[in-house]
Amino acid sequence: MRAAHARTRSGWRSQAGRWRAGAVVVLLALAGCSVAGSAETIGGSGGGVLLADVTPLEDPRVATGPSTAVLADTALRPVETDPAVTLPATVTDRQGTVVTVTDTSRILALDVYGTLARTVYELGLGDRVVGRDTSSAFAEILDKPLVTTNGHELHGEAILELAPTVILTDTSLGPWDVILQMRDAGIPVVVVDSARSMDGVGDLVRTVAAALGVPDTGERLAERAEAEIAAKVEQIAAIAPADPAQRLRVLFLYVRGQSGVYYLFGQGSGADSLITALGAVDVATEIGWQGMRPVNDEGLVAAQPDVILVMTKGLESAGGVDGLIERLPAIASTPAGQHRRIVDMADTEVLSFGPGTADVLDALAVALYAPDEARA
């Protein structure tokens, strides 16, 4: 099996160095703080209301108070129940490595948002998944053993004990030496793109499906997800203010209060595409904020957001809305702070960008445009 890998161990050491340099911001902001909690506590519970069933405000800028975006339904909808798998499947992964998969009977799909595992289940291959990462929060996978510790840290021994026949992952989890260890053990490891956005959902699904030998099933799932996203964006556009000057000004703030970590997500972070799809103005992009960087008072005040979007556990870590404003006093100088318009959503859902993205958009739209009907 090792002959199928195009890189030597020393080459992968070099690749690991490039990964650390290129993804340090993501790891610091999304994984390294080790405060995300268990999958049972960071995932959403469902039970929210649908956008189609609420009455949106004529001017969403007049709303006050915090709200929580809650999915109406968290149940999975596999596109097939028993897809035909064609093996061997040979793919070139995101890092240029040629990987041949000959056995998909024991799958591990690991990333910081649980999106890869969700995709495997939606492809109809959930019964082949043998373990999970902390972020895989949907009910159908919770009985699987964990292979991550201390938040999002891969545990090599736990992985090897499960004897996976293929591993799907990206560069959002570490340490990278664990990935090298799995390759040295002869396990095919397919590294997918860790950059996530609204436009990348279909490609991510197709990549996972190709590696698992179900490209036709993957195409069906990708087309379904893309169609649902397009329909949801159109539905939201119909209720969002037509005048750009009246649209909600939104920014995404990553918070880990007890660690003093406050990151503003801007262009290329994925949050920008999410906010735009919600018919709002991504003010981080407007002020030229690139990627994911520590926020400063000047940037926050300059952004003048009407709404600040955060992860649920992040908001809790700061002590709720009052604690967040106390820790970042500049928020009080923004419309969002003055009106206490903080919208939170489950950590594993809000930026997951997978088969359930249309549902995420629906829940966020309710919280933005009909906040009194969202669960707060």
C-alpha positions in Angstrom: 0.0 0.0 0.0 2.9 2.4 0.7 3.9 2.1 -2.9 0.8 4.0 -3.8 2.0 7.1 -1.9 4.0 9.5 -4.1 5.9 11.2 -1.2 8.7 9.9 1.0 8.5 10.4 4.8 11.0 13.2 4.5 8.8 14.8 1.9 5.9 14.6 4.2 8.0 16.2 7.0 8.5 19.1 4.6 4.8 19.1 3.8 4.0 19.2 7.5 6.2 22.2 7.9 4.3 24.0 5.2 1.0 23.0 6.8 2.1 24.4 10.2 3.1 27.7 8.6 0.0 28.0 6.4 -2.6 26.8 8.9 -1.4 28.2 12.2 -4.1 30.8 12.3 -6.8 28.2 11.8 -5.4 25.9 14.4 -5.1 28.6 16.9 -8.5 30.0 16.3 -10.5 26.8 15.8 -8.7 23.9 17.5 -5.8 24.8 19.7 -7.8 26.4 22.5 -9.2 23.0 23.5 -12.3 24.4 25.0 -14.9 23.3 22.4 -16.2 20.6 24.8 -17.6 17.3 23.8 -19.5 16.6 20.7 -22.6 16.2 22.8 -22.4 19.8 24.0 -21.2 21.7 20.9 -23.6 20.3 18.4 -27.1 21.7 17.8 -30.2 20.0 19.1 -32.7 20.8 16.4 -36.2 22.0 17.1 -35.9 25.5 15.6 -38.5 27.1 13.4 -38.3 27.2 9.6 -37.8 30.5 7.7 -41.0 29.7 5.7 -43.0 29.7 9.0 -42.0 33.1 10.4 -42.8 36.7 9.6 -39.7 38.6 8.9 -39.3 42.2 10.2 -39.8 44.9 7.7 -36.5 46.5 9.0 -34.3 43.9 10.7 -32.0 46.7 12.0 -34.6 47.7 14.6 -34.4 44.4 16.4 -32.8 44.2 19.8 -31.5 41.5 22.1 -29.5 38.2 21.4 -30.8 35.2 19.6 -29.7 31.7 18.9 -29.8 30.1 15.4 -31.3 26.6 15.8 -31.7 24.0 13.1 -35.3 23.0 12.5 -34.2 19.4 11.9 -30.8 17.7 12.5 -31.7 14.3 11.0 -29.5 13.0 8.2 -30.9 12.3 4.8 -28.6 9.8 3.0 -28.9 10.2 -0.7 -28.7 6.3 -0.9 -29.0 3.6 1.7 -26.5 1.1 0.2 -24.5 2.7 -2.6 -22.5 0.5 -5.0 -18.8 1.0 -4.2 -16.3 0.6 -7.0 -12.7 -0.1 -5.9 -9.8 0.4 -6.1 -10.3 4.2 -6.2 -7.2 6.2 -7.0 -7.2 9.9 -6.3 -4.7 12.8 -6.1 -5.4 14.6 -2.8 -5.2 18.2 -1.9 -1.5 18.0 -1.2 -0.7 16.3 -4.5 -0.3 12.8 -3.1 -1.6 9.9 -5.2 -3.6 7.6 -2.9 -5.2 4.3 -3.8 -8.1 3.1 -1.7 -8.8 -0.6 -1.9 -11.0 -1.1 1.1 -13.8 1.2 2.5 -15.1 -1.2 5.1 -13.7 0.8 8.0 -13.7 4.5 7.4 -12.5 7.4 9.6 -13.5 10.9 8.4 -11.9 13.7 10.6 -12.0 17.5 10.5 -12.6 20.4 12.9 -16.3 20.8 12.0 -17.3 17.2 11.6 -18.2 17.9 8.0 -16.3 15.0 6.5 -18.1 12.4 8.7 -21.4 14.0 7.9 -20.7 13.8 4.2 -19.8 10.1 4.5 -23.1 9.4 6.3 -25.1 11.4 3.7 -23.4 9.3 1.0 -25.0 6.2 2.6 -21.8 4.9 4.0 -22.3 5.7 7.7 -22.4 2.0 8.7 -18.8 1.8 7.7 -17.6 4.6 9.9 -15.7 3.2 12.9 -14.8 6.3 14.9 -15.3 10.0 15.2 -13.7 13.3 16.1 -14.9 15.6 18.8 -16.7 17.8 16.3 -18.9 15.1 14.8 -22.0 16.1 16.8 -24.9 14.5 14.9 -26.9 11.9 16.7 -26.2 9.1 14.3 -22.4 9.0 15.0 -22.3 9.6 18.8 -22.0 5.9 19.7 -18.6 5.7 17.8 -15.4 5.9 19.8 -13.5 9.2 19.9 -10.1 9.4 18.3 -9.4 13.0 19.4 -8.3 14.3 22.8 -7.8 17.7 24.4 -10.3 19.3 22.0 -9.2 18.5 18.5 -5.9 16.6 19.0 -5.6 13.4 17.0 -4.7 10.4 19.1 -2.6 7.9 17.1 -3.1 4.9 19.3 -6.9 5.4 19.4 -6.9 5.5 15.6 -4.8 2.4 15.1 -6.9 0.5 17.6 -9.9 1.0 15.2 -7.9 -0.5 12.3 -9.3 1.9 9.7 -8.9 0.9 6.1 -9.1 4.5 4.9 -8.8 7.9 6.6 -10.2 11.2 5.2 -9.0 14.4 6.8 -7.7 17.9 6.2 -5.2 20.2 7.8 -7.6 21.5 10.5 -6.6 18.8 12.9 -3.2 17.9 14.3 -0.5 17.0 15.2 0.6 16.2 11.7 3.0 13.5 13.0 -0.1 11.4 13.7 -1.0 11.6 10.0 2.5 10.5 9.1 2.2 7.6 11.6 -1.0 6.4 9.8 0.7 6.5 6.4 3.7 4.6 7.8 1.3 2.0 9.1 0.1 1.5 5.5 -3.3 3.2 5.9 -4.4 5.2 2.9 -4.9 8.8 4.0 -6.7 11.3 1.7 -6.2 14.9 2.6 -8.9 17.2 1.3 -9.1 21.0 1.1 -9.5 22.6 4.5 -10.7 25.9 3.0 -14.5 26.0 3.4 -17.0 28.3 1.8 -20.5 28.3 0.3 -19.1 27.7 -3.2 -17.0 24.7 -2.1 -19.7 22.5 -0.8 -20.3 20.5 -4.0 -16.6 20.0 -4.6 -16.0 18.8 -1.1 -18.7 16.2 -1.5 -17.4 15.0 -4.9 -13.8 14.7 -3.4 -15.0 12.5 -0.5 -17.2 10.4 -2.8 -14.4 9.8 -5.3 -12.0 8.6 -2.6 -14.6 6.2 -1.3 -15.4 4.7 -4.7 -18.9 6.2 -5.0 -18.5 9.1 -7.5 -22.0 8.8 -9.0 -23.6 8.9 -5.5 -21.4 11.8 -4.7 -22.6 13.7 -7.8 -26.2 13.2 -6.7 -25.4 14.4 -3.2 -23.4 17.4 -4.5 -26.2 18.4 -6.9 -28.8 18.1 -4.1 -26.7 20.2 -1.7 -26.0 22.9 -4.4 -29.6 23.1 -5.4 -30.8 23.4 -1.8 -28.3 26.1 -1.1 -29.3 28.1 -4.3 -33.0 27.8 -3.4 -32.3 28.9 0.2 -30.3 31.9 -0.9 -33.1 32.9 -3.3 -35.6 32.6 -0.4 -33.5 34.7 1.9 -33.0 37.3 -0.8 -36.8 37.7 -1.1 -37.0 38.8 2.6 -33.8 40.8 2.9 -33.9 44.5 2.4 -33.6 45.3 -1.3 -31.7 48.6 -0.6 -28.1 47.8 0.2 -28.1 50.7 2.7 -30.7 49.0 4.8 -29.1 45.5 4.9 -27.8 44.2 8.1 -24.1 44.8 8.7 -22.7 41.5 10.1 -19.4 40.3 11.2 -18.2 36.9 12.4 -16.2 37.0 15.7 -14.4 33.9 16.9 -14.3 33.9 20.7 -12.5 31.9 23.4 -13.0 34.1 26.4 -11.0 32.2 29.0 -8.0 32.0 26.6 -8.3 35.7 25.5 -8.7 34.7 21.9 -10.8 37.0 19.7 -10.5 36.6 16.0 -12.3 38.5 13.3 -13.1 36.4 10.3 -12.8 38.3 7.0 -12.3 37.7 3.3 -11.4 34.1 2.5 -12.4 32.7 5.9 -15.7 31.2 4.8 -17.7 33.5 7.0 -17.7 36.1 4.3 -19.6 33.8 1.9 -22.0 32.8 4.6 -22.9 36.4 5.5 -23.3 37.3 1.9 -25.6 34.3 1.3 -27.7 35.6 4.2 -28.4 38.8 2.2 -26.3 40.9 4.7 -23.2 43.0 4.4 -19.9 41.3 5.5 -18.4 44.3 7.2 -15.0 42.6 7.7 -14.6 42.4 3.9 -15.8 46.0 3.6 -13.0 47.2 5.8 -10.5 45.1 4.0 -10.0 42.4 6.7 -8.3 39.4 5.2 -8.6 35.9 6.5 -8.7 35.2 10.2 -6.8 37.7 12.4 -6.9 38.9 16.0 -9.4 41.6 16.4 -8.5 45.1 17.6 -10.6 47.8 19.0 -10.1 50.1 16.0 -11.1 47.4 13.5 -14.2 46.5 15.6 -15.4 50.1 15.9 -14.6 50.8 12.3 -16.8 47.8 11.2 -19.9 49.2 13.0 -21.8 45.9 12.7 -25.5 45.7 13.4 -25.1 42.0 14.3 -22.2 40.0 15.6 -22.2 36.3 14.7 -20.5 33.9 17.1 -20.2 30.2 18.0 -22.4 29.1 20.9 -19.6 27.7 23.1 -17.4 30.7 22.3 -20.1 33.0 23.6 -20.5 30.9 26.7 -16.7 31.0 27.3 -16.9 34.8 27.4 -19.7 34.8 29.9 -22.5 35.4 27.5 -23.4 38.7 25.9 -22.6 40.8 29.0 -19.3 39.0 29.4 -18.4 39.5 25.8 -19.0 43.2 25.9 -17.1 43.5 29.2 -14.1 41.6 27.7 -14.3 43.6 24.4 -15.5 47.0 25.4 -15.3 48.3 21.8 -18.4 46.3 21.0 -20.4 48.8 23.1 -19.4 51.4 20.6 -21.1 49.5 17.8 -24.8 49.2 16.9 -24.6 45.4 17.7 -23.4 46.2 21.2 -25.8 49.0 21.8 -28.7 46.8 20.8 -27.2 43.5 22.2 -27.6 41.9 18.8 -25.4 38.9 19.2 -26.4 35.8 17.2 -24.9 32.5 18.2 -25.0 29.1 16.6 -23.6 25.7 17.4 -19.8 25.4 16.9 -20.0 22.4 14.6 -22.8 23.8 12.4 -22.2 27.5 11.7 -19.2 27.2 9.4 -19.5 23.5 8.5 -20.2 24.0 4.8 -21.4 20.6 4.0 -24.5 18.7 2.9 -26.6 20.5 5.6 -25.5 24.1 4.6 -29.0 25.1 3.4 -30.4 24.2 6.8 -27.7 26.3 8.5 -28.7 29.3 6.3 -32.3 28.8 7.1 -31.7 28.9 10.9 -29.4 31.9 10.7 -31.9 33.8 8.5 -34.6 33.2 11.2 -32.3 34.6 13.8 -31.4 37.6 11.7 -34.8 38.5 10.2 -37.3 37.2 12.7 -35.2 37.1 15.9 -38.3 37.1 18.2 -39.2 33.8 16.8 -35.8 32.3 17.1 -34.9 30.4 20.3 -32.8 32.7 22.5 
